[in-house]
Amino acid sequence: MHVEPWAWILLVALIVTMLSIDFFGHIRKAHEPGLKEASLWSVSYVSVALLFGLVVLWEWGGDFAVQYYSGYITELSLSVDNLFVFVLIMTSFRVPRKYQQKVLLVGIIIALALRTVFILAGATVVNHFSFVFYIFGAFLIYTAITQLKSNDDEEGSGDNLAVRLTRKVFPTTEGYVDDHLTTRVDGRRHVTPMLIVMIAIGSADLLFAVDSIPAIFGLTQEVFLIFAANAFSLMGLRQMFFVIDGLLDKLVYLNYGLAGILAFIGSKLVLHALHENELGFINGGQPWEVIPEPTTVVSLVAIVGILLVTTVTSLTFGKKRAAGAAASAEAPERSLHR
């Protein structure tokens, strides 16, 4: 895929424009977005991402368009897991509802900057050392297994290393000072919890980047497409947070769906590594085409299929399971009141 400089300039300009509209035209006045507002903005972000795929189709062809859409859908689905952690961090820091949009936007900008570094580093490694696909594949399969045993409360406090270092280095106010990041107390500059929670959101995303960056490299090795898919999936998270904030607990089988996606892509990476094999202790250092590698179209169908099955089962069988658990929990209480 040959990408001219103008394409990079237009992509970066589009992302900066969208962020500017958000920052200066939308969240400048602190407010709590309603469901209608959040839904309209979410649809707008998804529409831009989908239209970008048509540009890829027009300029570079169908195969690269499918790679982009596969990457975007994968990143977006993995990003839903981010929302669980974002909800927990917001709750932990008791962020006032009207300030949550600003926290999320700045946190997402931090995450986008950090992911760009990850993508560039990953592309350099992949281009020079093909054996890294074995490592990526094994890591994703391992992550898929851990997803089956995941606990939503693991990252609930948001008290990660970056947050602890910030609190240790800078004096911090006890409460929020409107939506200010810093303020003066007794003539000395203090940071506020607003800045701390932004750092928590941005740095917590690093944990997800460790999973999602190898995952998208399993679908495409084109840096342009990887960056675009990551950028569009991250920017849509802010409004998606307010749309599905109350629906996250209904996706009870989400961890199984994410495990399925990660396991599929991990297996695809291992197969790709075998096809490009250069390790002497595997098949004498020669490529080993044991099983055909899934095409980009097969990958896209598999990812969408897993997500559909996960959503349907969560909203049907999962809903019945939750209702049954609630009834079981109420039964002892009724017996105690008799």
N, C-alpha and C positions, 0 to 999 in steps of 0.2 A: 504494500500500500504506500504510494508516494504522496506525501502530504506537503503541499506548497506552504510557504510562510504565511500567505494571506489567509489560509484556512485556520491556522493557529491564532492569528490576530483576530479574526472574526469570532472564533470560539471564546477566547479570553474576553473580548469586548462584550459579547453577549452575556457572559457570566457576571462581569463587573457591572453591566447595566442592570441586570436583574437584582443583584445585591444592592445597588444604589437605590433602585426604586423601593426595595424593601426598607432600607435603612433610613432614607430621607423622606420617603413619601408614605410609609405605612406604619412603622413603629416609632416614629419621632414623637408622636403623642401616645403616651402609655395608655393602653386600654385592654380590656379582656375581649378577645374576638368571639363572636357568636358562631354557631354551627354553620350558618349560611355563608358568612364571610370566609371562614376557614375552608369550607368546601369549595367555594369559587376560586380561591387562591390555589388550593391543591390541584383542582382541575386545570388551572392555567399552567402550573409548573409541569404537570404530566403532559399536557398538550405540547409545550415547548420541547420537552424531551422526545416525544414521539415524532414531532415535525423534524427535529434534528436528524432522526433516523432516515427520514425521507430524503434529506439533503445528502446523507451518506449513500443512500441507494442511487440517487441521481448522479453523483460525482464519482463514486468508486465501485458501484455495482452491488448486486444482491447479496453475495457472500459476506461482504463486509457489513452490510446493513443488518444481516441476521446476527453476525458477531456482536454488533453494537446492541441490538435489542436483547440478545441473550445476556450480555453483560449488565445492561441497565436493569432488567427485570431481576436478575440475581442480586445485584447490589441493593435494589429497592427492597427486596424481600428480606435480605440479611439486615437491612437498616431498620426494619420493624423491630428487630431484637434490641436495637439501640434505644427505641422508644420506651421499652420497659425500664431500662436503666435511667433514662432521662426523667421518667415519672418518679422513680425512687429518689434520684438526686434532688429534684425539685421539692419533693416532700420532706426529705431530710434537712434541706436548708430552709424550709418554710418560705419559699419564694412567693411573694404576693402575686396573685393571678395576673394582674395587669402588667407586671414586669416580666412575665415569663417569655413573651415574644422576643424581647431584646436579649435576654439571656440565651435563648436558643439560637438566635441569629449569629451573635458573636461567637458562641461555642461552635457553631457549624463552620464559620469562617476559619477558626483555629484548626478544626478538624480537616478542612479542605487543604489548608496549607501543609499540615503534617502528612496528609495522604499523598500530596504531590511529591514530597520528598521520598516517601515509600515507593511510589510508582516509578520514579526515575531510577532509584536505587535497584528496584526489582528488575526493571528492563535491562539495566547494565549487566546485572548478574546473569539473567536468562540468556542474553545475547552472547555471553562469553563462556558460560558453563552450562551446557545442556543437562548435566546430571542433576541440576537444582530442581528439575521437575519431579524427580524421585522424592526429594525432600518435601516439596510443596504438596505432592500427592499424599504422602504418608501423613503429613501434618493435618491435612484436611480430613482424612479418614479418621485420624485420632480425634479431631475436633468434633466430627459427626458422632462418635461414640460418647464423648463427654456431653454433647447436647442432649442425649437421651437421659442423662442424669443431672441436667442443669437445674440450678436453684435460682429463682428470680431475685432472692434477697442477697446474693453473693456480693453484688456491687452497690448495695442499697445506700451505704453511707456517703458515697462519693469522696471518702477520705483517702484519696490515693496519694502517691509520693509527691506529685506536683502541688497538690493542695497543702500538704504538710510543710513542704519547703517554703511555700509562699507565706503561710502563717508564721513560720519560724523566722523568716527574714524581715517581714514587714509587720508593723503593728496593725491590728485589725479592730474595727469598731464592733460593738456588741450586736447592733441591729442595722437595718437598712436605712440609708439616707436618701430617700426618694429612689431614683434609678442611677445615682452617682456611683462611679467606680472607686473614687477616692474622696477624702474630705479632710479638713484640718480640725484637729482636736487639741486644744491648748497650744496652738501655734505649731503643732507637729503634724505632718502628713500621715494619714492612716488610709489603708485600703478598707473597703466595705465588703460585706458578704456577697454583694452583687458581683464583684470581680472574682472572688473565690469560687462562686458557683459556675461562672463562665469558664474558668480554668478547669474545674471539675468536669464539665460537660465536654470541653474540647479534648482534654487529655484522656478521659474515659473512652473516647472514640478510638484511641490508639489500640485498645484491646480488640476492638472489632476490625480495625484495619489489618491486624495480624492474620485474621481469618479471611476477610473479604478480598484483599489484594491478591493472595495466591489463588483464590477462587476465580477471579476474573481473568487471571493469566492462564487459567485452564480453558477459557473460552476464546480468548484472543490474545495475541502478543503485540497488538498494535497500540502503542503508547497513546496515540491520539484518541482512539476509541475508549481505552481504559480510563483516561483522564476525563473525557466527556461523560461517560457512564457514571463515574464516581461523583463528579460535580453535580450533575442533574439529580441524582438520587439523594445526595446530601441536602441540596437546596430545597427539595420538596418536603424534607422532614419536619420543618418548623410548623407549617400549616397542618401537615398530617397528624402532628402531635395533638392538636386541638380537635381534629376530626375524630380520631379513634382513641382519644384519651380514656373515654368510658367504655370502649369496646375491646380493649386489649385483653381484659380478663376473660372474654368470651372465646378467644382463640386458644383453647386449652391444649390443642395438639400442635401448636406452632413449633415447639422444639423438635417434634418428630419430623415435621415438614422440612425444617432447616437442616436437620440431620440427614434427611434423604438427599437434599440438594448438595450438601457438602460431600457426602459419600459418593454421589454420582460424579461430581467434578473431580474429586480426589482420584477416583478410579480412572477417569479420563486422562488425568495428568500422568498417572503411572503408565498407562498404555502409550501415551505420547512419548514418555521417556524411553520406553522399550523400543519404540519405532526409531528414535534418534540415538539409541544407546551408543556410548563411547567408553563405558566402564569395562575394563578387561576381564573382570571376574563374572560378567554376565554375558553369556553367549559368545565368549571369546572377543568381546569388544565390538561385535558386529550388531547392526540393527536386528531386532527380534520382533517380527510382526505376528505375535501369537494370536491376538484377536484384533479385528479391524477397529480402528479408533472411531468413536461416534462423530458423525458430521455435525456442523454447526446447526443445521435444521433439526436434527435428532436431539441435540442438546437443548435447543429452545423449546421443543415440544415436551421434553422430559421435565424441564424446570416449571413450565406453565402447568403441566399435568399434576405435578407434586403439590404445587400451591393450591390448585383447585380442589384436589382431594383433601388437603389439610383444612381448607376453609369450610368445605361442605361438612366434613366429619365433625369439625369443632362446633358448627352451628346446629348440628342435628344430634348425633350421639353424645357429643361433649355437653350439650345443653341438658340432655336427659340425665347424664351422669352428675352434673352439678346440682340439678333439682333433687336427685336421689340423695346426694350427700347432705343437702340442706334439710331434707325431711328427716334423715337419720339423726342430724344434730339437734333438731327440734324435739324429737321423741323423748330423750331423757329429761329435757326441761319440762315437758308436759307432765311426765310421771312424777317429777319433784313437786309440782304445784298441786297435785291431787291430795 
